[in-house]
Amino acid sequence: MSRRTILIAGASIAGPTLAWWLVRAGFEVTIVENAAALRAGGNGVDIREQALEIIGRMGLAEAVRGKAIRMHGMRFVDGHDQETARLSMAAMEQAIGTEDIEIPRGDLARILHDATANDVAYLFGDSITAMAQDPEGVDVTFRQAPARRFDMVIGADGLHSAVRAHAFGPEAGFVRFRQHYFAVAGCELELGERGWATFYNEPGRSAALYRPETGRGLLNFIFRSDAALDYHHRDLPQQRHLLRDAFSGLGWHVPAMLDAADVAPDFYFDSLSQVQMSDWSRGRVALVGDAAYCASPASGAGALLALSGAYRLAGELAAETDPQRAFQRYQAAQQPLVAQKQAQLFTGLSVPRTGLGIVFRNLLVRSSLLKLLAGFQNDRTEPLRVYDFSTGALP
């Protein structure tokens, strides 16, 4: 029996998760990743509800808990470092009705990579330069590796997906800018209260210090911009300059935070954007995670959509010999959750546009209303199907 071959672009969350399940269904999997190595650090991602269920089915729950960011909750301060509101993690978990594990994106990617490294061929420091598909397969040309033919190609390569560009066209047709930009970076600053995420707001701007009980801290910046900024998503000096321009003149610990971001090796900057597509597949090429349906980091659902989408896509490919039918069934199963999460952007609370908005947000935090709003983050979709991953090999 021959194994179906599949190429996945992207080694962050969706790609290795998809690979883990496809290997169990009998596929021969290759992952190509543009970066020379896994990116460390990164913003914290939430693992709860269906995401936690999938991680549990993979036997990785304890590994994820072992890398969790140990935080007691969120606190909000003014420019004089006087606390204006506080919300505990225990209260948030009670509101959403589930355990909520926050883990740095890079740590989750490392766990998923290590769980697949012995079964998957990884091509780091490489990328797809051309694809040509016919009814039987896809011919792929790489920047470095020899050209190969695969039965299918999956783009799990994020907001700026190269696979999407090759198969569907320029990202301008699918990426919707949501009037905000964000930046994250690891730091060693001993500022803010240990064990808490401390947020400082001015109208249209948010600067936050995550200071866990142990380990490095994390800087998080968000600012509003009515117009899209002109920059290249790989030009780090330009991005740092844009960040400084946006936060110039702010008090609190912002100057020290900007200095730390200037030298952070894991600095990351991008727009808060969504990907909206009517179809997530074309022939033998499909997309998963942010490449197909990014909800933006402001939704708090990136890891959930990546993990659940990868699981459902693998399950449908294991159950169906026709890739196009499998892709259609995957989209039908995942679409309700995507629609729910893309409607949940909380920038009005995290980055109020006015001083009055900041006051109102703080009142919400001090009351029980924000806890009620948190309950709306629950996954109000169908339970995860249990797929049979023993049927993937074809004669």
N, C-alpha and C positions, 0 to 999 in steps of 0.2 A: 504494500500500500504506500503510495506517495503522499507526502505531506503538502498541504497547501502553504504557499510562501506568502508572507506579508511583510511589507516595509512600513514602519512607523517613523514619522519625522517628529522629533521632540522627546526629550528625556527628563521632563519635569514631573508632573503628576499623572496626567491622563495617559501618556504614552507607556510608561512602565506598568501602570495598572492594567491597561489593555493587554500588554504583552504577557503579564502574569497569568491572566485567565486564558488567553489564546494558547499558550504553551500547554495548559491542561486539557485543551480541546484538540491537541495534536498538530497545531500549526508550527511551521518553522518561521521564527520571527527575527527580523533585523530592525534595530533602532538606529537612526542617524541623527546626530545632534550637532548643531553648528558650533556650539561652544567647545573649547578644548577640554573642559572638565566640568563636572557638576558645579553649579553656582551655590556657594555657601550663604547662610543667613537668609536675608529676604524678609518680607513682611510676614506677620503671623497669619496663619490660615486656621479656620475653625473646622473641627471634626466633630460632627454631632449627627444625630438621627440616622438617615440613610447612609451618610458617609461613614459613620462609626460602625454601622452594621456591615458594610462592605469590608472595611478594614478588619473587622472581627472574623468574617468569613475567610479572609486571607491569612489569618493567624498572626496578624501584625499589631493587634491592639495594644499589647503590653510594650512593644517596641516604641509605638507612638506615644503612649503615656510616659515612657521613660525620657522622651525628649520634649515633653510639654513645657510651655512657658508657665511658670508658677506665679500666677497673679491673683491678688485678692479682689481686684475690680478696677473701676475707673473713678478718677477724681478730676474736678474742673477748678481752675484757679484764674485769678485776674492777673494783671500786669505786675502787681505787688506780691505775687505768690500767696495771696490769701484765698483759701478754699471757698468756692461758691456752691459746690454740690458734690455729691459722692454716691456711687452706685456699686454695690458689692457683686462679685461674681456669683455668690450663692443666691442672691435675689434674682439675677438674670437666669440662672439655671432653673430656679423654681418657676419662673415665668414661662420659659420655653418648654419646660417639662422633660428635659433630657440633660445628660452629661454633655458638657461643651469643652472639648480639649483644644487649646490653642497651641500650635506648633509652628516654628519657623518653616517657611516654604522649603528652604534648602535642606533642612533636616528630614522633612517628609520625603523629598525627592531622593535623598541618600538612602533612606530605609527601603523605598520601592526599588531603587537601583540594585541594592545589595540582595534583595529578595529575588531578583531576576538575572543577576550577572552570570550565573552558571548555565542558564538555559537560553539566553538571548545573545545574539551577536550585536555588540555596540560599536558604532562608528563615530567616535568623538572627533571634533575638529573638521567635520565634513558637512556637506549640504547637497541638496538636489539642485541641479542646474537645468534639467529638462526632463519632461515626461511625455511619452507617446503611448496611448492605450488603444487596444483593439478589443473585440469581443472576448478574447481568451486571456488577456493579461496586460501588464503595463511595463513598457521598457523605460528604465530610469538611467539617466546620466548623472554621475556625481562629480563634485569639484575635484576630488582626489581619488576615490576608490574606482575600480573598473566598473563599467556599465553592466547592469544586470536586468534580468526580467523577473517580475514578481506577479503573483496572481492578483494581488490587491495592494494599494497604497493608502495609508491613513495619515492625515495631517493632524498631529497633536502638538503643533508648533506655535500655539499662542495667538495673541491678538494680531501680530504682524505675520501671519502664516504665509510661508513661501509656497506650501502645497496649495493653499487656497488661491494664491496668485496664479500659479501654473494652471490649475484646473478650472477656476471660475472667473479669474480676471482681477484687476487692481483692487486693493482694499478699500478705496474710496467708495466703491459700490456697496460695501457691506458694513463698514465701521462707522458708528454713529457717536460723534463727540458729545459728551454730556457736561460741557462747560466747566470742567475742573481738571486739574493736574495734581499728581501726587508724587512724593519721593519717599524712599525708605533707605535706611543705612544703619548698620550696627555701630555701637559706640561703647566707650568705656567711661562715659561721664557719670559721676556719682552725684547726680542731681535728681530732684523729685523724691517722692516717698518710696522707700524700698517695698517691693511687692505690689505696687500700684502703677497703673498707666495714668499719667498726669497730662491733662489737656489745657492748652491756653489758646483762647480765641480772640481774634479781632474780626470785624465784619469781612466775610469772604475768605478768611484764612484760619487755619488750624495748625498748631505745632504741638506735637505730643512726644513725651518721653516715656517709654516702657522700661521700667526698672524691675526686673524679676528678682525673686529671692536669691537666686544664684545665677551666675553666668553673665554674659554681656547684655547691655541694654540695647534698645532699638529706638531710632528716631523715626518719626512719621510726620510728614508735612502734607497738607492739602490746601490748595488755593483755587479760587474761582477765576475763570477767564471767559468772558463772553465770546471772544473770538479764539479760534485755534491758533496756536503758536507755530512759528516756522522753525523747525529744527529736525535733525536726523536722529532717529531713535537709538543710534549707536554712538553718538557724539557726546561723551560724558562731560568734557569741559564746557561745552555749550549748555548742557542741561544744568550743570551746577551754577552757571551764570544766570540762567533763567530763574532758578530757585532763589538765588540771592536778590535778584531784582524784585521778585514777588514779596519777599519778607523783609526788605530793607526798612529800617526805622522802627521795627518792633522791639519791644522790651522783653521782660521776663528773662529766660535763659536762651532766647532765640539766637543772639550773636554767637554764643558758645556752641549751640547746636549746628549752626551753619558752618562754623570752623571745623567741627567734627565731620560733617558731611563732606567737606572738601577733600578730606584725606581718607575717607572710608573706602576700603577696597571693594566692598559689596554694595556701593551706592547704586540705586536704581531709580529711574525717573520715567514717567509715562503719563499719558492722558487717562482720565477716567472715561472710558468709552465702552460701548456695547457693540457686539457683532449681531446683526440681524439678517438672517438668510431664510428664504422660503424653502430651499432644498439644501440638505447637508451632504449630498452625494451627487456624483456625476459619473455614470458608468461604473468602473471598478475603483474609483477614488472616493473616499469619504473623509469627513472631518469630525473631530471630537473635542470636547472641552472648549477653551477660549477661542480656538480657531473657528468654531462653528457657532457658538452662542455665548460669548463672553458677556457676563452680566455686570461687569466692572467691579473693582475691589470694594467700592462703596456698598455693594449688596451683601458682602460677607458670605457669598455663596460660591466662590470660585472653586474651592476644593470639593464641595458637595457636587457641583455640576461636572467636574472633571472625573471624579471617582464613579459617580452613578452612570454618567454617559459611557465611560470605558467599560463598566461592568455590563451594561445593557447591550452595547455594540458587540462585545465578545460573546455574550450569550446568544444573540441572534445569529451571529456568524457560525457559532457551533451548531445551531439548530437548523440552519438553512444552507443548502448547497449553492443556491443562486445568490451571488453577492448583492445584486440590486434589490431583490426581495428582502434580504437581511437588512440592508441599509434602510429601506422604507419602514420595516417593522421597528428598527431601533429608533428612528426619528419619531414614529407614532408613540412609542413608549416613553421617550424622554421629553417630548415637547411640552406636556402639561407642567412639569417641574421647571423647565426653562422659562415658560411664560410667567409663572408665579414669581420666580426670582428676579427676572428682568424688570418686573413692576415694583420691586422693593429697593429703591434707592433712597438712602437716608442722609443725603448730603444736607438737607434742610436742617437736620438735627446736629450733624457732626461739623458742618461749616455754615452756620447761620449767616445770612447775607447782611444783616443789620445788627446794630447794638441792641435794639429791642428784641430781635430774634434770639440773641444770646441770652438775654434775661429770661425770655419765655422758655428756652431749652433748659436752663438751670432750674426753673420752677417745675418743669416736667420731671427732671431727674429726682428732685427732692420729693415729688409726689409719687403716687402709685401708677400714674398714667403711663409713664415710659415702660414700666414693667408689663402693662397690658399690651402696649405696642410691640414689645419683644415677643409676646406670644404669637403675633401674626407671622413671625419668621418660621414657625413650624412648617414642616413639609406636608401640605394638605393635598397630597397626591396618592396614587395607588401604592400599596406596599410593593417592595421589591420582589420580582418574580424569582423563583429558584430555578436556575437553568441547569440542564444536563451538559456538563463539559466533557463528557466521555465520547462524544459522537462527531468530533471535528475532522477526523482523518477521512480522506476520500480514496477509493480504489484507483 
